[in-house]
Amino acid sequence: MIQPIPRSIFFISDGTGITAETMGHSLLTQFEGVRLKQVRVPFVNTQEKAQECLAHIQAVTRQDGVRPIVLSTLVDPQLNAIINEADALCLNFFDTFIRPLEVELGVKAIHRIGRTHGDTDSNDYKQRIEAINYTLAHDDGVTNQGLAEADVILVGVSRCGKTPTSLYLAMQFGIKAANFPLIPEDFERMHLPEALTTHRSKLFGLTIQPERLHQIRSERRPNSKYAALENCRYEVREAEKMMRIAGIHWLDSSTKSIEEISTTIMQEVKLDRVTY
């Protein structure tokens, strides 16, 4: 079978490029079998940088023999005009949405560079930094101190996705997320760690399919009891039983992305954060 020619795709931004990549990836998931070569070009905030970016795109067009795709979040019309000279499919997210919003709101957009992720002095930014520091300090049951400050406490067996989910909640939404692993001693007692019992309303459980857990643990500690399939089955079974007895909400992380898990947690625990 002939493989399709890989297409180069540029994510261009006057800031970090996170918005361009996030929105671009959401769109591109709808196209199966397309091979893409990603090129990230952040901080295109002057005409000189825009001209350099244009030259880069044109060089890739000649090299590939096919037009690249350009997804950008440039807000400056002059910078956009430079990029649009490229022999490429150029799509600007802000240009697409801002003009209709200006008409609907009756307000002219300020077209100011660097507004996407907010001012580093804003309360939202400070909240996220505090949440990240808190989450790192309360990872994997390191300490029981300060749990009253947590917005949510994740529980589940080791390697079921608690840490990456906690960090995503902190970084994306400013949520102070602690997480605790459920261990064999907890299964023997058949109740949650004592430190968690007074914070039941903040608890949310994660579980995972034993086969998936076996795969993940084997990558970290192959041929160990910790990674053995039978042990994974035992831990998952006992953890789910414990969470059921405790009456806390939980979900299976086996086939869900961190974004899906985090959104579900925020809905279930009724957390709400403004992130723009």
C-alpha positions as CSV (number, residue, x, y, z in Angstrom):
1,M,0.0,0.0,0.0
2,I,1.4,3.4,-1.0
3,Q,1.8,5.7,2.0
4,P,0.4,9.2,1.6
5,I,2.9,12.0,1.3
6,P,3.4,13.6,4.7
7,R,2.1,17.1,4.9
8,S,4.0,19.7,6.9
9,I,1.8,21.7,9.3
10,F,2.9,24.9,11.0
11,F,1.6,26.1,14.3
12,I,2.4,29.8,14.4
13,S,1.8,32.1,17.3
14,D,2.8,35.5,18.7
15,G,2.9,33.7,22.1
16,T,3.6,30.2,23.3
17,G,1.6,28.5,20.5
18,I,-0.4,26.4,23.0
19,T,-3.8,27.7,21.7
20,A,-2.8,27.0,18.0
21,E,-1.7,23.5,18.8
22,T,-4.6,22.6,21.0
23,M,-7.2,23.9,18.5
24,G,-5.3,22.4,15.6
25,H,-5.0,19.0,17.1
26,S,-8.7,19.0,17.9
27,L,-9.4,19.6,14.2
28,L,-6.9,17.1,12.8
29,T,-8.2,14.2,14.9
30,Q,-11.1,14.2,12.4
31,F,-8.8,13.1,9.6
32,E,-7.6,9.5,9.7
33,G,-4.6,8.2,7.7
34,V,-3.1,11.7,7.2
35,R,0.6,11.8,7.9
36,L,1.8,15.2,9.3
37,K,5.1,16.7,10.1
38,Q,4.6,19.3,12.8
39,V,6.6,22.6,12.9
40,R,6.1,24.9,15.9
41,V,7.0,28.6,15.5
42,P,6.1,30.5,18.7
43,F,6.8,34.2,19.5
44,V,6.3,35.6,16.0
45,N,5.7,39.1,17.3
46,T,7.6,41.3,14.9
47,Q,7.5,41.8,11.1
48,E,11.1,40.6,10.9
49,K,10.1,37.3,12.6
50,A,7.1,37.0,10.4
51,Q,9.3,37.4,7.3
52,E,11.6,34.7,8.6
53,C,8.6,32.4,9.2
54,L,7.4,33.1,5.7
55,A,10.8,32.1,4.2
56,H,10.7,28.9,6.3
57,I,7.2,28.0,5.0
58,Q,8.2,28.7,1.4
59,A,11.4,26.6,1.8
60,V,9.3,23.7,3.1
61,T,6.8,24.1,0.2
62,R,9.7,23.7,-2.3
63,Q,11.2,20.8,-0.3
64,D,7.9,18.8,0.1
65,G,6.5,19.5,-3.3
66,V,3.1,20.0,-1.7
67,R,1.6,23.0,0.1
68,P,2.0,23.0,3.9
69,I,-0.9,23.8,6.3
70,V,-0.5,26.8,8.5
71,L,-2.6,27.2,11.6
72,S,-1.9,30.5,13.5
73,T,-3.2,32.6,16.3
74,L,-1.5,35.8,15.2
75,V,-3.6,38.8,16.2
76,D,-1.6,41.5,14.4
77,P,-3.2,42.1,10.9
78,Q,0.2,43.1,9.5
79,L,1.9,39.9,10.7
80,N,-1.1,37.9,9.3
81,A,-0.7,39.6,6.0
82,I,2.9,38.6,5.8
83,I,2.2,34.9,6.6
84,N,-0.7,34.8,4.1
85,E,1.7,35.5,1.3
86,A,3.0,31.9,1.7
87,D,2.1,29.2,-0.9
88,A,0.2,27.3,1.8
89,L,-3.2,26.8,3.3
90,C,-3.2,29.5,5.9
91,L,-5.9,29.4,8.6
92,N,-5.9,32.0,11.4
93,F,-8.2,31.1,14.3
94,F,-8.5,34.6,15.7
95,D,-9.2,36.1,12.3
96,T,-12.0,33.5,11.8
97,F,-13.7,34.2,15.1
98,I,-12.9,37.8,16.1
99,R,-14.6,39.6,13.3
100,P,-18.0,37.9,13.8
101,L,-17.6,38.6,17.5
102,E,-16.9,42.2,16.9
103,V,-20.2,42.5,15.0
104,E,-22.2,40.6,17.5
105,L,-20.7,42.4,20.6
106,G,-20.6,45.8,19.0
107,V,-17.1,46.2,20.4
108,K,-13.8,46.5,18.4
109,A,-11.2,43.9,19.4
110,I,-8.0,45.4,20.8
111,H,-5.7,43.1,18.7
112,R,-3.1,43.1,21.4
113,I,-0.3,40.5,21.3
114,G,0.1,38.2,24.2
115,R,-3.4,38.3,25.7
116,T,-4.3,34.6,25.1
117,H,-2.9,33.2,28.4
118,G,-3.4,36.3,30.5
119,D,-1.1,38.6,32.4
120,T,1.5,37.0,34.7
121,D,0.3,39.4,37.4
122,S,-3.3,38.2,37.2
123,N,-5.1,36.3,40.0
124,D,-5.7,33.4,37.6
125,Y,-2.0,33.1,36.9
126,K,-1.1,33.2,40.6
127,Q,-3.8,30.7,41.4
128,R,-2.3,28.2,38.9
129,I,1.2,28.6,40.2
130,E,0.0,28.0,43.7
131,A,-2.0,25.0,42.6
132,I,1.0,23.5,40.8
133,N,3.2,24.0,43.9
134,Y,0.5,22.4,46.1
135,T,0.0,19.5,43.8
136,L,3.7,18.7,43.5
137,A,4.0,18.8,47.3
138,H,1.0,16.4,47.7
139,D,1.8,13.9,45.1
140,D,1.6,10.2,45.7
141,G,0.7,10.5,49.4
142,V,3.9,12.3,50.3
143,T,2.2,14.2,53.1
144,N,-1.1,14.4,55.0
145,Q,-0.5,18.0,55.9
146,G,-2.7,20.6,54.3
147,L,-5.3,18.3,52.9
148,A,-8.0,20.8,54.0
149,E,-6.7,23.1,51.3
150,A,-7.2,20.6,48.5
151,D,-9.9,21.1,46.0
152,V,-9.9,17.4,45.1
153,I,-8.0,14.3,46.4
154,L,-7.5,11.5,43.9
155,V,-7.2,7.9,45.1
156,G,-6.4,4.7,43.3
157,V,-3.7,2.0,42.8
158,S,-0.2,2.9,41.8
159,R,0.2,3.9,38.1
160,C,-3.5,4.4,37.3
161,G,-3.0,8.0,36.2
162,K,-3.4,10.0,39.4
163,T,-0.2,12.1,39.0
164,P,-0.6,13.3,35.4
165,T,-4.3,14.0,36.1
166,S,-3.5,16.0,39.2
167,L,-0.9,18.1,37.4
168,Y,-3.2,18.7,34.5
169,L,-5.9,20.0,36.8
170,A,-3.4,22.3,38.5
171,M,-1.8,23.6,35.3
172,Q,-4.9,24.0,33.3
173,F,-7.5,25.0,35.8
174,G,-5.7,26.1,39.0
175,I,-7.1,23.2,40.9
176,K,-5.2,22.1,44.1
177,A,-5.1,18.4,43.6
178,A,-3.6,15.9,46.1
179,N,-3.3,12.2,45.3
180,F,-2.9,9.1,47.4
181,P,-2.0,5.5,46.2
182,L,-4.0,2.7,47.6
183,I,-1.6,0.0,48.9
184,P,-1.8,-3.6,50.2
185,E,-2.0,-2.4,53.8
186,D,-5.2,-0.5,52.9
187,F,-6.7,-3.6,51.2
188,E,-6.0,-5.7,54.4
189,R,-7.8,-3.1,56.5
190,M,-10.5,-2.7,53.9
191,H,-10.9,1.0,54.5
192,L,-9.3,4.2,53.1
193,P,-6.3,5.7,54.8
194,E,-7.3,7.5,58.0
195,A,-6.0,10.8,56.8
196,L,-8.6,10.8,54.0
197,T,-11.7,10.0,56.0
198,T,-12.4,13.6,57.1
199,H,-12.2,14.8,53.5
200,R,-14.6,12.3,51.9
201,S,-16.5,15.0,49.9
202,K,-13.2,15.8,48.1
203,L,-12.3,12.3,47.2
204,F,-12.4,10.9,43.6
205,G,-11.2,7.5,42.6
206,L,-9.4,6.3,39.5
207,T,-9.3,2.7,38.5
208,I,-7.8,0.9,35.4
209,Q,-8.1,-2.4,33.6
210,P,-5.7,-4.9,35.1
211,E,-4.2,-5.8,31.7
212,R,-3.4,-2.1,31.0
213,L,-2.0,-1.7,34.5
214,H,0.2,-4.8,34.0
215,Q,1.5,-3.2,30.8
216,I,2.3,0.1,32.4
217,R,4.0,-1.4,35.5
218,S,6.0,-3.8,33.4
219,E,7.6,-0.9,31.6
220,R,8.8,0.4,34.9
221,R,9.6,-2.7,36.9
222,P,9.5,-5.8,34.6
223,N,9.2,-9.3,36.0
224,S,8.3,-8.0,39.5
225,K,5.4,-9.0,41.8
226,Y,4.4,-5.3,41.5
227,A,3.9,-5.7,37.8
228,A,2.5,-9.3,37.8
229,L,-0.9,-9.6,36.1
230,E,-2.4,-11.5,39.0
231,N,-1.2,-8.8,41.5
232,C,-2.6,-6.1,39.2
233,R,-6.0,-8.0,39.1
234,Y,-5.9,-8.3,42.9
235,E,-5.1,-4.6,43.5
236,V,-7.7,-3.3,41.1
237,R,-10.4,-5.6,42.5
238,E,-9.7,-4.6,46.1
239,A,-9.4,-0.9,45.3
240,E,-12.7,-0.9,43.5
241,K,-14.3,-2.7,46.4
242,M,-12.9,-0.2,48.8
243,M,-14.1,2.8,46.8
244,R,-17.5,1.2,46.5
245,I,-17.8,0.7,50.2
246,A,-16.6,4.2,50.9
247,G,-19.2,5.5,48.5
248,I,-17.0,7.8,46.4
249,H,-17.2,8.5,42.7
250,W,-14.7,6.8,40.5
251,L,-14.0,6.1,36.8
252,D,-11.9,3.8,34.7
253,S,-8.9,5.7,33.2
254,S,-7.8,2.8,30.8
255,T,-9.1,4.4,27.6
256,K,-9.6,8.0,28.6
257,S,-7.3,11.0,28.0
258,I,-6.1,13.1,30.8
259,E,-8.4,15.9,29.5
260,E,-11.4,13.6,29.6
261,I,-10.6,12.4,33.1
262,S,-10.0,15.9,34.4
263,T,-13.3,17.2,32.9
264,T,-15.2,14.4,34.4
265,I,-13.6,15.0,37.8
266,M,-14.5,18.7,37.7
267,Q,-18.1,17.9,36.9
268,E,-18.5,15.2,39.5
269,V,-16.7,17.1,42.3
270,K,-18.4,20.4,41.2
271,L,-15.2,22.3,40.6
272,D,-15.4,25.5,38.6
273,R,-12.5,27.6,37.4
274,V,-12.3,30.5,34.9
275,T,-9.3,29.9,32.6
276,Y,-9.4,32.7,30.1
